[in-house]
Amino acid sequence: MGNRERIIDAAIELMNRSGSAVGTNQMAEHLSISPGNLYYHFRNREQIVREILQRLRCDLDAVLEIEADQSLDASRLADCFAGGAKVLWKYRFFFSASLELVTRDEQLAEAYRDFCARGIDQVEKAFRRAVATAPGRLSPASTENRMIAVNLWVLWTSWPRYVDVLRAEPAGESEIFRSQHHLSLMLKPYLAPDYYTAVVTHMRELMRR
């Protein structure tokens, strides 16, 4: 692993531990490299955070992207929830401090808006596919599919901050994983009971690993 990747990893680790205000000097000290070495790879802290967002986007794409010919059985939908929990945990500082981060950097704000729009599109696509695969007692209207996807996205992205504020301390991994049960519950009326039960069962198994 080169220093560029090590810097990004260190930034994620330190910000998860100490908050988004961690600076470049702390990152360099943590890695036992000179500040000049860090600035050789990144001009400033904002550039590092933008790179982290790009990593976050790629990691979430790997979880949520569903091919056109791919079926969405219960285990695949469970993968989306469990994988989403792991991404949320890995980048929890970003979601806890997203407002502060984007307020300081318009370029990051624009990238974050694009990230959210893409994420909502992916969630809506998965939701539509799940309902088509195993329809439940309620059938969402076409205009409601997008609204449900937005609701799921907002709950997912805001969970770390919600826990931080509620407990006045950083969220633990189990609390981040618990958020996925809240998310899955929002889908329950729209999915066949057996399918929904299988999703929850698979999800719990995956998150115990």
Contacts in CASP RR format, 6 or more apart in sequence:
PFRMAT RR
TARGET T0000
AUTHOR 0000-0000-0000
METHOD contacts of the structure
MODEL  1
MGNRERIIDAAIELMNRSGSAVGTNQMAEHLSISPGNLYYHFRNREQIVR
EILQRLRCDLDAVLEIEADQSLDASRLADCFAGGAKVLWKYRFFFSASLE
LVTRDEQLAEAYRDFCARGIDQVEKAFRRAVATAPGRLSPASTENRMIAV
NLWVLWTSWPRYVDVLRAEPAGESEIFRSQHHLSLMLKPYLAPDYYTAVV
THMRELMRR
1 9 0 8 1.000
3 31 0 8 1.000
3 33 0 8 1.000
3 37 0 8 1.000
3 38 0 8 1.000
3 40 0 8 1.000
3 41 0 8 1.000
4 41 0 8 1.000
4 42 0 8 1.000
6 31 0 8 1.000
7 27 0 8 1.000
7 31 0 8 1.000
7 38 0 8 1.000
7 41 0 8 1.000
7 42 0 8 1.000
7 48 0 8 1.000
8 48 0 8 1.000
8 51 0 8 1.000
8 52 0 8 1.000
8 55 0 8 1.000
10 27 0 8 1.000
10 30 0 8 1.000
10 31 0 8 1.000
11 22 0 8 1.000
11 27 0 8 1.000
11 48 0 8 1.000
11 49 0 8 1.000
11 52 0 8 1.000
12 52 0 8 1.000
12 90 0 8 1.000
12 91 0 8 1.000
12 93 0 8 1.000
13 30 0 8 1.000
14 22 0 8 1.000
14 26 0 8 1.000
14 27 0 8 1.000
14 30 0 8 1.000
15 22 0 8 1.000
15 93 0 8 1.000
15 94 0 8 1.000
15 97 0 8 1.000
16 91 0 8 1.000
16 92 0 8 1.000
16 93 0 8 1.000
16 170 0 8 1.000
18 26 0 8 1.000
19 93 0 8 1.000
19 96 0 8 1.000
19 97 0 8 1.000
20 49 0 8 1.000
20 93 0 8 1.000
20 94 0 8 1.000
20 96 0 8 1.000
20 97 0 8 1.000
20 100 0 8 1.000
20 101 0 8 1.000
23 45 0 8 1.000
24 35 0 8 1.000
24 38 0 8 1.000
24 39 0 8 1.000
24 42 0 8 1.000
24 44 0 8 1.000
24 45 0 8 1.000
24 48 0 8 1.000
25 35 0 8 1.000
27 38 0 8 1.000
27 48 0 8 1.000
28 34 0 8 1.000
28 35 0 8 1.000
28 36 0 8 1.000
28 37 0 8 1.000
28 38 0 8 1.000
31 38 0 8 1.000
42 48 0 8 1.000
42 51 0 8 1.000
46 104 0 8 1.000
46 105 0 8 1.000
46 107 0 8 1.000
46 108 0 8 1.000
49 94 0 8 1.000
49 101 0 8 1.000
49 105 0 8 1.000
49 108 0 8 1.000
50 105 0 8 1.000
50 107 0 8 1.000
50 108 0 8 1.000
50 111 0 8 1.000
52 91 0 8 1.000
52 94 0 8 1.000
53 94 0 8 1.000
53 108 0 8 1.000
53 111 0 8 1.000
53 112 0 8 1.000
53 115 0 8 1.000
54 111 0 8 1.000
55 91 0 8 1.000
56 87 0 8 1.000
56 91 0 8 1.000
56 94 0 8 1.000
56 115 0 8 1.000
57 115 0 8 1.000
57 118 0 8 1.000
59 87 0 8 1.000
59 90 0 8 1.000
59 91 0 8 1.000
60 84 0 8 1.000
60 87 0 8 1.000
60 119 0 8 1.000
60 122 0 8 1.000
61 118 0 8 1.000
61 122 0 8 1.000
63 79 0 8 1.000
63 80 0 8 1.000
63 83 0 8 1.000
63 84 0 8 1.000
63 86 0 8 1.000
63 87 0 8 1.000
64 80 0 8 1.000
64 84 0 8 1.000
64 119 0 8 1.000
64 122 0 8 1.000
64 123 0 8 1.000
64 126 0 8 1.000
65 122 0 8 1.000
66 72 0 8 1.000
66 76 0 8 1.000
66 122 0 8 1.000
66 125 0 8 1.000
66 126 0 8 1.000
66 129 0 8 1.000
70 76 0 8 1.000
71 133 0 8 1.000
72 126 0 8 1.000
72 129 0 8 1.000
72 130 0 8 1.000
72 133 0 8 1.000
73 133 0 8 1.000
74 134 0 8 1.000
74 195 0 8 1.000
74 198 0 8 1.000
74 199 0 8 1.000
74 202 0 8 1.000
75 198 0 8 1.000
75 202 0 8 1.000
77 126 0 8 1.000
77 130 0 8 1.000
77 199 0 8 1.000
78 198 0 8 1.000
78 199 0 8 1.000
78 200 0 8 1.000
78 201 0 8 1.000
78 202 0 8 1.000
78 203 0 8 1.000
78 205 0 8 1.000
78 206 0 8 1.000
79 202 0 8 1.000
79 206 0 8 1.000
80 126 0 8 1.000
81 180 0 8 1.000
81 183 0 8 1.000
81 184 0 8 1.000
81 199 0 8 1.000
81 203 0 8 1.000
82 180 0 8 1.000
82 202 0 8 1.000
82 203 0 8 1.000
82 206 0 8 1.000
82 207 0 8 1.000
83 206 0 8 1.000
84 156 0 8 1.000
84 180 0 8 1.000
85 176 0 8 1.000
85 177 0 8 1.000
85 179 0 8 1.000
85 180 0 8 1.000
85 207 0 8 1.000
88 95 0 8 1.000
88 156 0 8 1.000
88 159 0 8 1.000
88 160 0 8 1.000
88 176 0 8 1.000
88 179 0 8 1.000
89 173 0 8 1.000
89 176 0 8 1.000
89 177 0 8 1.000
92 160 0 8 1.000
92 170 0 8 1.000
92 171 0 8 1.000
92 176 0 8 1.000
93 160 0 8 1.000
94 101 0 8 1.000
95 157 0 8 1.000
95 158 0 8 1.000
95 159 0 8 1.000
95 160 0 8 1.000
95 161 0 8 1.000
96 160 0 8 1.000
96 161 0 8 1.000
96 164 0 8 1.000
96 170 0 8 1.000
96 171 0 8 1.000
97 161 0 8 1.000
98 112 0 8 1.000
98 157 0 8 1.000
98 161 0 8 1.000
101 108 0 8 1.000
101 112 0 8 1.000
102 108 0 8 1.000
102 109 0 8 1.000
102 112 0 8 1.000
103 109 0 8 1.000
116 153 0 8 1.000
116 157 0 8 1.000
119 153 0 8 1.000
120 146 0 8 1.000
120 149 0 8 1.000
120 150 0 8 1.000
120 153 0 8 1.000
121 149 0 8 1.000
123 149 0 8 1.000
123 152 0 8 1.000
123 153 0 8 1.000
124 145 0 8 1.000
124 146 0 8 1.000
124 148 0 8 1.000
124 149 0 8 1.000
127 145 0 8 1.000
127 148 0 8 1.000
127 149 0 8 1.000
127 152 0 8 1.000
127 187 0 8 1.000
127 190 0 8 1.000
128 145 0 8 1.000
130 187 0 8 1.000
130 190 0 8 1.000
130 191 0 8 1.000
130 195 0 8 1.000
131 139 0 8 1.000
131 140 0 8 1.000
131 190 0 8 1.000
131 191 0 8 1.000
133 195 0 8 1.000
134 191 0 8 1.000
134 192 0 8 1.000
134 194 0 8 1.000
134 195 0 8 1.000
134 196 0 8 1.000
135 190 0 8 1.000
135 191 0 8 1.000
135 192 0 8 1.000
136 189 0 8 1.000
136 190 0 8 1.000
136 191 0 8 1.000
136 192 0 8 1.000
136 193 0 8 1.000
137 189 0 8 1.000
138 189 0 8 1.000
138 190 0 8 1.000
139 190 0 8 1.000
140 148 0 8 1.000
140 190 0 8 1.000
148 186 0 8 1.000
148 187 0 8 1.000
148 190 0 8 1.000
151 186 0 8 1.000
152 183 0 8 1.000
152 186 0 8 1.000
155 179 0 8 1.000
155 182 0 8 1.000
155 183 0 8 1.000
155 186 0 8 1.000
156 179 0 8 1.000
156 183 0 8 1.000
159 171 0 8 1.000
159 176 0 8 1.000
159 179 0 8 1.000
159 182 0 8 1.000
160 171 0 8 1.000
160 176 0 8 1.000
163 171 0 8 1.000
163 172 0 8 1.000
163 175 0 8 1.000
163 176 0 8 1.000
164 170 0 8 1.000
164 171 0 8 1.000
177 207 0 8 1.000
180 203 0 8 1.000
180 207 0 8 1.000
181 200 0 8 1.000
181 203 0 8 1.000
184 196 0 8 1.000
184 199 0 8 1.000
184 200 0 8 1.000
184 203 0 8 1.000
187 196 0 8 1.000
188 196 0 8 1.000
191 199 0 8 1.000
END
